[in-house]
Amino acid sequence: MGYYVSVEKDVKLYVEDLNPVGEKTIVFLHGWPGSHKLYEYQFNKLPELGFRCIGIDQRGFGKSDKPWHGYDYNRLSDDVRAIIEELNLHHFTLVGHSTGGAIAIRYMSRHSGFGVSKLVLVAAAAPSLVKRPYFQYGLDEEVILDIIEGTYNDRPKMLRDFGDKFFYQYLSEPFSSWFFQIGLQAAGWSTAAVAKTWLREELFYDLTTINVPTLIIQGIHDKIVPYELSEIQNQSIRNSKLVPFEYSGHGSFYDQRDKFNEELVKFIG
C-alpha cells in the first residue's frame, strides 16, 4: 500500500509499504535520480519471504513533493527520521543505494542510527563521490559538472546517457525506457540540486560512527561509483563485510537480482 508522510511543513513524501505484518522490516533508500520503483525486483520476492518492505521516494523524486529546498544530506536524512518516527519503526534493516547509501550513512551519524539494527550499503556514494585534494578516489569534478549542465540543458539526454552506464547485464529496450521514465519523474531542480550536493558533501567522519553490522554490496563493473569507494567504506566501518558482485555494474539489485536478494536475506537472518 502507498501513502504520504509529512516530513516538514508543506513537504510530503511518498512511502510504499508492502506486507506491513511482516516479521522483519527493511527500509529502502533509492539512488539518484530514481524512486522506490528501482527496488521492484526486491519487492516482488522479499514480502513473500515474510519481510515488510518500505520504499521511500526522497523529496524531489518519484511521487514525493518536489520543493525548491532541502537537498543536502542533513535534510534528506532528517526526512528519513521523520518517516521512521511516523511509522514507529524499530529494529529494522536500512538499505541505501548510491546517493541513498550516502543518506543512510548520514542518518546513522546524525541520528545515532535511530531504530536501525543492520545496515546495507549498495554502491554507496561515500565517503566522497568526487576526488578532492586529499582524496584521490571517486569521480573527476568535471563529470559531475557535466551532469549538472546536462540537467539544465537537456535532461532527457543526460538521463539516457546515465542509464546507458548504470547496468552491466543486457537490458531490453522496454526496460531501458522504464528506467528512463523513473528518472523523468524527478524534478529538474531536484536532480541538479542533489548533484551539487555531491560536490559539497563528504562522509569520512560519518562512516566511523557506524556501529551496527553492515553489509557492503558493490558491482565490480560499476562505472558510476568506483569500486575503491566500497573498500574504503569496509575499512572505515568497524563491523562490516564487503561482498563484490562479479557480474554487476551500478545496479546490482537488477544485474544480479537473485544473488542480491539472497545476500540480503542471509545477512538479515
N, C-alpha and C positions, 0 to 999 in steps of 0.2 A: 504494500500500500504506500501511497505517496502523500506527503503533507508538507506544510510550510512552518518553519520555526522563526520567530522574530529574534534577531541577534543584536540589533540596536534599533533606535528609533528610525522608522521608515525603511528598514532593511530586513527582508525576509529571505531565508534560504530554503531551497527545496531539499527534502530528505526522502529517499526511497528506503522503506523499512520492510524487509522480507522475512517472513517466518518469525514474528515477534515473540512467539512462545518457545523459540529455540533455546537450548540449554546454555550454549556459549555464544557470545556476541562478538562480531567482527565489525569494526568501523573502517570504511574505505575512503581515503582521500585521493582524488584523481590528480593527474598531472595536467600541465598546460598543453594545449588550450581546450581540454576535454570537458567531460562531465562524468557523473556516476555511470553513464552508459558504457564507458570503456571496460567496466568490470562485468559485462554481460555474461561472459563465459565462466565467471566465478558464481554469479547469481543463479545461473542455470543449474549448478551442481551442489553448491555448499548447503543451501537450505534443505535439500534432500537428505543430507547427512546430519541434520539436526542443528545447524548453525543459524543464528539470527544474523542477517547481513544488512548493514546500514550503509547506504551510499549517500554522501553529502555533495551537492553541487556548490562549489565555492562561489562567493559573491562575484558577479560579473560573468558567470559561466553557466551553461546548461539552462535549467529552468529557474534559477535563482534571480533575485533582483540584481540590477546592474547599476549600482550607484557610481558616482564620479570618483569617490574617495575610498580609501581603506585597503590598498593592495600591498601593503608591507607585511612582513611575516608576523609581526606582533598582532596586528588587527586580524589577519587571517587565522592565526592560532586562537585568538580570543573568540572568533566566530565559532570555532570547533568547541571551545569550552562552553559557550552559551547553549549549544545543542546538546552536549553531554549532560549538562545540568537539567535542561528542559526534559530530556528523556530519562533522567535519573539512572544513568548507566554506571555500572561498577564492574571491575574485574573483566574488562573487555580487551580484545586484541586490536591494536591500532595499525592499520596498513596504509602506507603512503607511497605513491609512485611519483618519481621525478620531482616536480615542484611540490606535489602533495607530500613527498618524503621530507622535503625541506620544512614544510609547515608542521609536519608531525614532530620533527626534531625540535623546532622552536616551541611547540606545545609541551614537549617533555621538559624542556628547560624552564620556560616561562611559567608553566602551571604545575611544576613538580610532578609531571606525569599523572595528573589527577585522573583516577579511575582506570588507568592503563595497567594491565598485568603483563602483557607482552607486546613487543613492537616488531613490525615487519617493514623494512625499508627496501623498496624496489627501484633500482636505478635512481636513487635519491640525488637531487641536485645539491650536494653538500660535500665538504664544508664550504666550497665556493664553486659555483658553476663556471666562473671566469678566472683566467690567470691573473695573478697580481704580482707586484714586485717581489713579494716574499712567498709566492705560491705559484709554482711553475706547471701545475696540472690544470685541467679544465679547458675551456674554450678560449680562443682569442676574443678580445673585446669586440673586434670588428664583426664577428659572426653575429653577436647579439645586436649590435647597431644596425646591421643589415636586416635582421628580423623586425626591429622596431620601424625602420624606414619602409620595409615591405608592408607592414601592418597599416601604416598611414597612407601608402600609395596604391597598393593592390593587394588587399588582404586575402582574397581568394587564391591568388597565385602564391603568396607566401605560405598559405596553409597547404596547398597542393605540394609545394616543394618540401615542406616539413614532413608531410605524410609519406613522401617517397623515401625518406631516410629513417622512418620510425621503426619499421618491422624488418626482420631478416628473412622470414619464410615467404613463400609465394602468396600473393594476395589476389583474389579475384577482383575484377573491375567493380562489381557491386559492393564488395567490402570496402574498397578504397573510397568509393563515393559515400558510403555510410560514415566512415571515419571523417571524411571531409565535411560532411553536414554537421557532425558534432562540433567541430571547430568553428563553423559558421554561426552556431547558436550563441557563442560568446559575443559580448560587445567589443567593438574595435578598441575602445579606450581601455577596457579591462585587459585585453590581450596585450596592448602596448605597456600598460602600467606594470603588469607582472614581469614583463621582460626588463623593464627599467629596474625593478626590484632585484633581479639577478645581478645587475651591475653594482648595486649598493650594498647588498646584504651578504654576510658571511656567518658561518655556524661552527667555527672552530671550538669556541668555549661550550656552546650548547651540546655538542657531541659528548664532551667529557662529563656532563651532568647525568647522562642516561644510566639508570641502574636496574633496568628490568631486562630479562632475557630478550635478545634481539636477533632476528634473522635478517640477513642481508642477501637479497637476490639481485644478480646483475648478469645481463646478457653480455657475452664476451665480444659480440659484434656490434655493440651499441655505438652509434655514430652521433649521439646527442649528448649523453652523459658518459665521458670517458671512463673506461673500466677502472683506472687507477683510483678514482674517487671512492669506489666501493672498498678498495684495500685500505685506504686512509680511514674510512669510517670504521672498518673492522679493527684497526689498530687503536682508534680513539675510544671506542665503546667497550667497556670492561667485559661484559658478558654477552659477546656477540659471536655469530657464526656466519661466514660468507659462503654462499653456495653459487658457484659460477654456472650459468646456463649456456651450454656449448652451441646451441642452435638458435640463439635468440639475439635480437637487436635490442632496441629500447623498449619494445612492447612484449616482454616475456609472458605477460598474462594472456597473450594471444598466441605468440610464436610457439610456445611450449605449454599450452594451457593445461594439459593433463598433468604434466610434471609440476607446474606451478601450483595447481590445486592440491596435489599430493604432498608437496613440501609444506604448504600452508597447514593442512590438516595434521600432518605429522608433528609440526612444530607446536601447534596449539594443544595437541594431545587429547 
